[in-house]
C-alpha cells in the first residue's frame, strides 16, 4: 500500500490541518505490519507532549513507542469486526486513538493520533510519568513543566477525533476503489482497442479502416489467395502479416519478396530456386522462396511489376502447387498461401495486355483495398501519437505537436502515406528534442510549401487546450465549410479536391452540422459524370 500518495490526498491534508489546529497533534500512518512509516524514515515531528518527545528521541523509548502503536494495530489485525476507531494507552500512560484501513475487505494498516491524556494529570500520575522518562532518558530536564503542559482530551473530543479518523480511512478506501475501477476500465478499453482496432501494428479506427478490419477478421482463418491494393506506404505488408499471424499458419514461415526488386532471371531464381550449374555462378543447389515458405505464407509485393514470362510460372504454382527450380528437371510441390500486393490497377493492366487475365482472377479471390492516409484523416491523431511514442528516445523532451503543426499535418495530402508520416514524426522528434511541444516551423518545408505556398499554414482558432483531436476536427470542419462555399455545394467536386469519397464527405457534413443548403444564387447539383454513377 502506497501511503505516500494517500498523504497527498486533499481530504487527508485538510484532516491533518484540523487535527493540528484543534489538538496540536500529528496524524500518523501505520502499515499492515504495524510499522509507523514516518518514524521508520526518521521523520519525527516533535509532538506537543514533552514526555512523548523525550521518549521518541531515546533508543529504548523509541522502541516502546513503536510497540505501543503495534498493540493497537494487533487489535485491528486480529478481528475484522473492529471497523470503528479504538483507543489504547501507551507505555507512558497516554492515549493512542486509531482507525483501521480496509481496502477490498483486507486490512491494510491504520491512521492514528497519539500522546494525549484523557484527563488532567494528578500528582501521582505526573510522578509515574516523570519516573518512566528518567529511566528512558536520564538526561531529561524540566519534567515538572512537561507535566503541566500535557495535552488533554475529554471524552466528547475523543469522539470527534474518532469520527474524523474514520472519515479519513473511508476517504482513502474510496480513493483506492476509484483507482481500481479506473485501472479496470483502462484495461478493458485497451483490450477492446487492441482486439478491434489493431492487427499486428495496424492502427486505426476510421470508417475505412474498420471496413478493412472487418474483412481481415473473415479472411484470416481461410487459405484463400488475397490481393491487397493500396498506394505505396499504406501498410500493405502489415496487412499481409496480420492475415498470416492471426490465421492457422501463424507458426509457419512468413516469406516476403518484392517483385520489382530484381530482373527476371534473379527473381525467378529467388522464387523457385536453382540447381548447381544452371547458370554462371550457380555453384550449388539453392532453395527458392516458395520452398522456404512451404506450410506458411508467401507475400508477393508489387506483383504488378512481374514480367509475363514469370506470371505463367506463378500461375502454375497457384493452380497446381508445383514448380521447377531454374535448371531443374524434377518438380517440387509446396503448400503455400499466397498473398499478393500492388499499388497498380491490375484491371487496367489486364486491358492493356500487360498482366495475364487468368492470373489476375487467380490472385483476386479476395481483394482488400488499403485506404490512403488522406482517405482516413480521422486516424491522423492516433497515428501521430503512436509514432511520437514509438520514436521517442531517452533524453527527448518533446511530448506532442503544437496546434500550428497539427494544422499543417491535417491539411497535407500525404502522398507517401503512413511511411511518409512516420518518417516526418521521427525527423521532428530529432529536431525538436529539446522542446516540450514541437512547433509547425520545424515541419519539412516541402510539406509546409505544399499546404500553402510560402509555408504559412491556415490555422483556425483551436481554443486553450490545443488537443490534437480537437485541432484536427476543427481544421477539417473549416476546410469542408470553405470548400462547400467555394464549390457552391458541389460535393462530388469537393470530395475529389479533398481526396475522400463523396459518401464520406456527406457523413462529415452531417457530423459537423454544416448547412447543406446551397448559398444564395447557387445550387447543389453534381457534376454530370458522377451524377449518373
Protein Blocks (a to p, Z undefined) as FASTA:
>chain_A
ZZklmmmpmklmmmmmmmmmmnopacddddfkopafklmnopacddfblklmmmmmpfkl
mmmmmmmmmmmmmmmmmpmklmbccddddfkopacddddddeehiafbdcddehiafbdc
dfklmmmmmmmmmmmmmmbghklmmmmmpccddfklmmmmmmmmmmmmmmmmmmmmmmmm
mmmmmmmmmmmmmmmmoghjagcjbfklmmmmmmmmmmmmpcbdcdddddehilpmmmmm
mmmmmmmklmpccddddfklpcfklmmmmmnopaehkaghiabccddfklmmgoiacdde
hkllpcfklmmmmmmmmmnopacdehiabdcddddddddddfbdfklmmmnopacfklmm
mmmmbacddddfklmmmlmmmmmmmmmmmmpcehiabfbdcfklmmmmmmpgolnlmmlm
mmmmmmmmmmmmmbfbdcfklpcfklmmmmpghhiacdddebjnopaklmmmmmmmmmmm
mmmmmnnopaklmmmmnopafklmmmmmmmnopafbdcehiacbdcfklmmZZ
